[in-house]
Amino acid sequence: MITLSCADSAGQQRRGGERVIGGVEGLVLPGSGDPAALYPISGPHGKRYFVYKAFLAVASSAAPYATVSIVSPASATLYYGSSGGVDKLTGRALDRAMVAASRSRVRLPVCGANYTGYVGGIIVAGPTWVIFSVSSPHEVTKRVRVSIGAN
């Protein structure tokens, strides 16, 4: 699991108007099914992967944190971190490091009264449907199925 801290957040913001799942906004976005939204990268052993950039924001109602997990497919992973950390792992030479550092779960801490934002994305082997689970100590666990490049 990737466990983030408030120092990793992109700061506080108001709700963006997207669908909120278990206290997290940004998983269900218009256009996520468009294959053109996938950014190709090279993983270990030259295997090709695709990144779908998804800025996630966690509501204060999910305090102290929300955990986003990938239920399926098993090949899909998440990569989240500080803005500077994510930027350092983009570019041809570091794509493999991003794939290696990705995990199936990320914990997003609540850091204020508004939504706390985090940069990152979803790494997939190709266009697919991903089932996410979102849980927090004070919210009922929710699941959502999202198209990632799969119209």
C-alpha positions in Angstrom: 0.0 0.0 0.0 1.1 3.6 -0.7 0.6 5.6 2.5 0.6 9.3 1.9 0.9 12.2 4.3 -0.5 15.7 4.4 2.9 16.9 3.1 2.2 14.9 -0.1 -1.1 16.6 -0.8 -1.6 19.3 -3.4 -3.5 21.3 -0.8 -7.1 22.1 0.0 -9.8 22.8 -2.5 -13.6 23.0 -2.9 -15.5 20.1 -4.3 -15.0 19.9 -8.1 -18.5 18.7 -8.9 -17.5 15.2 -9.9 -19.1 12.0 -8.4 -18.0 11.3 -4.9 -17.4 7.6 -4.0 -16.9 6.8 -0.3 -15.6 10.3 0.3 -13.3 10.4 -2.7 -13.8 12.6 -5.8 -11.9 12.0 -9.0 -12.3 8.3 -9.7 -15.3 8.7 -12.0 -14.6 11.3 -14.7 -16.2 12.1 -18.0 -13.9 10.9 -20.8 -12.1 8.2 -18.8 -13.2 5.7 -21.4 -11.4 7.5 -24.2 -8.3 5.6 -25.2 -6.7 8.9 -26.2 -6.5 9.7 -22.4 -4.1 6.9 -21.8 -0.4 7.8 -21.7 2.0 4.9 -22.9 5.0 4.0 -20.7 7.5 1.2 -20.6 7.6 -1.0 -17.6 10.1 -3.7 -16.5 11.4 -5.9 -19.3 10.1 -3.5 -21.9 6.5 -4.4 -21.2 4.1 -1.6 -22.3 1.7 0.0 -19.8 -0.6 3.0 -19.9 -1.2 5.7 -17.3 -4.5 7.4 -16.8 -3.9 10.6 -14.8 -6.5 11.0 -12.1 -6.3 13.8 -9.5 -8.1 12.4 -6.4 -9.6 14.6 -3.6 -10.7 13.2 -0.2 -13.5 14.9 1.7 -13.2 15.8 5.3 -16.1 13.5 6.1 -13.8 10.6 5.4 -11.4 11.6 8.2 -8.9 10.6 9.2 -8.3 9.0 5.8 -9.8 7.2 2.8 -8.2 4.1 1.2 -8.7 3.5 -2.5 -8.1 -0.1 -3.6 -8.2 -1.8 -7.0 -10.4 -4.9 -6.8 -9.9 -5.9 -10.4 -8.1 -6.4 -12.8 -5.2 -7.7 -10.8 -2.8 -6.1 -13.4 -4.0 -2.6 -12.6 -2.2 -0.5 -10.0 -2.2 3.0 -8.6 0.6 5.5 -8.3 0.2 8.5 -6.0 2.7 10.8 -4.3 3.7 14.4 -3.8 3.6 16.6 -6.8 7.4 16.7 -7.0 7.7 13.0 -6.4 5.2 12.1 -9.2 6.9 14.6 -11.6 10.3 13.0 -10.9 9.0 9.6 -12.0 7.7 10.7 -15.3 9.8 10.5 -18.5 11.2 7.7 -20.4 14.1 6.9 -18.1 11.9 6.6 -15.0 8.8 4.9 -16.3 10.0 1.5 -15.0 10.4 3.1 -11.5 6.8 4.4 -11.6 5.5 0.9 -12.5 7.7 -0.7 -9.8 6.5 1.8 -7.1 2.8 1.5 -7.9 0.5 -0.6 -5.7 -3.1 -1.8 -5.6 -4.0 0.5 -2.7 -3.4 4.1 -1.6 -4.2 5.7 1.7 -5.2 9.4 1.3 -5.2 11.4 4.6 -7.7 14.2 5.2 -5.8 17.4 6.0 -8.4 20.1 6.5 -12.0 21.2 6.3 -12.2 21.1 2.5 -11.2 18.4 0.0 -7.5 17.4 0.2 -6.1 16.7 -3.3 -3.5 14.2 -4.5 -1.8 13.8 -7.8 -1.2 10.5 -9.5 -2.8 8.0 -11.7 -3.9 4.5 -12.6 -1.5 2.2 -14.4 -3.1 -0.5 -16.7 -1.8 -3.0 -19.3 -4.3 -1.7 -21.8 -7.8 -0.3 -22.1 -9.9 -2.0 -19.4 -12.7 -1.6 -16.8 -11.3 -1.2 -13.3 -13.3 -1.9 -10.1 -12.3 0.3 -7.2 -13.2 0.0 -3.6 -13.1 3.1 -1.4 -13.1 2.7 2.4 -12.6 4.9 5.5 -13.1 4.5 9.2 -16.4 6.4 9.2 -17.8 5.7 5.8 -19.5 2.6 4.4 -17.1 0.9 1.9 -18.2 1.7 -1.7 -17.3 0.1 -5.0 -17.4 1.6 -8.5 -16.6 0.2 -11.9 -14.8 2.7 -14.2 -13.7 2.5 -17.8 -10.1 3.3 -18.2 -9.6 3.8 -21.9 -12.2 1.2 -22.8 -15.2 2.8 -24.6 
